[in-house]
Amino acid sequence: MEGAKIPYKMLSLDPFSQWLGIEILECEVGRCKVGMTVRPEMLNSMGKAHGGITYSLADTAFGFSANTNGRHAVSIDTSINHIEALEAGDYITAEATLESLKNKVGFYIIEIKKENTLVALFKGVTYRTAKEWEE
């Protein structure tokens, strides 16, 4: 299966990302950009977006990008730094970029932004299985 098409197949099989309202904005081999709007039910007790929301958006971009290389890839290590608080109605994007690809592992940096402002930074490592994506 062509790499840039894999994230669309993944999204069609991913009820959690669909519930979040994630849309694929751009995709090519080694890079994927997704976006979503923060909804009121995604807020924490302080009236700000729960940290899990930015994490989930970044994790989705990460997973989509990691699989564009044609092999099933799963996360084995992730971390996030929250920089700015978000509110209901904010539209945010996460862009995952491949930094280094080895036979068994891939290293990615994911920037989460509101417009041009960096709101969180996510780093991820994937394990690349031998299984290929099929049509």
C-alpha positions as CSV (number, residue, x, y, z in Angstrom):
1,M,0.0,0.0,0.0
2,E,1.3,3.5,-0.9
3,G,2.7,5.1,2.3
4,A,0.7,8.4,2.1
5,K,-2.6,6.5,1.9
6,I,-2.0,4.4,5.1
7,P,-3.0,7.1,7.6
8,Y,-6.4,7.4,5.9
9,K,-7.0,3.7,6.3
10,M,-5.8,3.9,9.9
11,L,-8.2,6.8,10.6
12,S,-11.1,4.8,9.1
13,L,-10.3,2.0,11.6
14,D,-9.8,4.3,14.6
15,P,-13.0,5.2,16.6
16,F,-11.1,7.1,19.3
17,S,-9.4,9.5,16.8
18,Q,-12.8,9.8,15.0
19,W,-14.5,10.7,18.3
20,L,-11.8,13.4,18.9
21,G,-12.7,14.8,15.5
22,I,-9.2,14.4,14.1
23,E,-8.8,15.2,10.4
24,I,-5.7,14.5,8.3
25,L,-4.4,17.8,6.8
26,E,-1.2,16.7,5.1
27,C,0.5,13.4,4.7
28,E,3.6,12.1,2.9
29,V,6.1,9.3,3.7
30,G,7.7,10.2,7.1
31,R,5.4,13.2,7.9
32,C,1.8,13.6,8.8
33,K,-0.1,16.7,10.0
34,V,-3.5,16.3,11.7
35,G,-5.9,18.8,13.3
36,M,-8.9,19.0,15.6
37,T,-11.0,21.5,17.6
38,V,-11.0,21.4,21.4
39,R,-14.6,20.8,22.6
40,P,-16.2,21.7,26.0
41,E,-16.2,18.0,27.1
42,M,-12.4,17.9,26.6
43,L,-11.8,20.5,29.4
44,N,-10.4,19.7,32.9
45,S,-11.5,21.1,36.2
46,M,-9.7,24.3,35.6
47,G,-11.6,25.0,32.3
48,K,-8.6,24.3,30.1
49,A,-8.0,21.4,27.7
50,H,-7.1,18.2,29.5
51,G,-3.4,17.3,28.8
52,G,-4.6,14.0,27.3
53,I,-6.2,15.9,24.4
54,T,-2.9,17.4,23.1
55,Y,-1.2,14.0,23.9
56,S,-3.9,12.1,22.0
57,L,-3.7,14.4,18.9
58,A,0.1,14.1,18.9
59,D,0.0,10.4,19.4
60,T,-2.3,10.0,16.4
61,A,0.0,12.1,14.2
62,F,2.9,10.1,15.4
63,G,1.3,6.8,14.7
64,F,0.1,7.9,11.3
65,S,3.5,9.2,10.3
66,A,5.3,6.1,11.6
67,N,3.2,3.8,9.5
68,T,3.8,5.7,6.2
69,N,6.9,3.7,5.7
70,G,4.8,0.7,4.8
71,R,5.4,-1.5,7.8
72,H,3.2,-1.8,10.9
73,A,4.8,0.4,13.6
74,V,3.8,0.7,17.2
75,S,4.9,3.2,19.9
76,I,7.4,1.9,22.5
77,D,8.3,5.3,24.1
78,T,6.6,8.7,24.2
79,S,6.9,11.9,26.1
80,I,5.2,15.3,26.0
81,N,6.0,18.8,27.2
82,H,3.0,21.1,27.7
83,I,3.8,24.7,27.0
84,E,0.5,26.6,26.6
85,A,-3.0,26.0,28.0
86,L,-5.8,25.5,25.5
87,E,-9.5,26.4,25.7
88,A,-12.8,25.1,24.1
89,G,-13.0,26.3,20.5
90,D,-9.2,26.3,19.9
91,Y,-8.2,24.6,16.7
92,I,-4.9,22.7,17.1
93,T,-2.6,20.8,14.8
94,A,0.0,18.2,15.4
95,E,2.8,17.6,12.8
96,A,4.9,14.5,13.1
97,T,8.2,14.4,11.4
98,L,10.6,11.5,11.1
99,E,14.0,12.3,12.5
100,S,15.7,8.9,12.1
101,L,14.6,5.6,10.7
102,K,16.4,2.3,11.4
103,N,15.4,-1.3,10.5
104,K,13.6,-1.9,13.8
105,V,13.0,1.6,15.3
106,G,12.0,5.1,14.2
107,F,12.4,8.4,16.0
108,Y,9.9,11.2,15.6
109,I,9.3,14.8,16.8
110,I,5.7,16.1,16.9
111,E,4.9,19.8,17.3
112,I,1.5,20.7,18.5
113,K,0.4,24.2,17.6
114,K,-2.5,26.6,17.9
115,E,-2.1,28.8,14.7
116,N,1.7,29.5,14.7
117,T,2.2,29.1,18.4
118,L,3.8,26.0,19.8
119,V,1.6,24.7,22.6
120,A,3.2,21.3,23.2
121,L,6.2,19.2,22.1
122,F,5.9,15.4,21.8
123,K,8.7,12.9,21.1
124,G,8.2,9.3,20.1
125,V,10.0,6.1,19.3
126,T,8.4,3.3,17.3
127,Y,9.1,-0.4,16.9
128,R,8.8,-1.4,13.3
129,T,7.3,-4.9,12.8
130,A,7.9,-7.0,9.7
131,K,4.2,-6.9,8.8
132,E,3.4,-4.8,5.7
133,W,0.3,-2.6,5.2
134,E,-2.1,-4.1,2.6
135,E,-4.8,-2.4,0.5
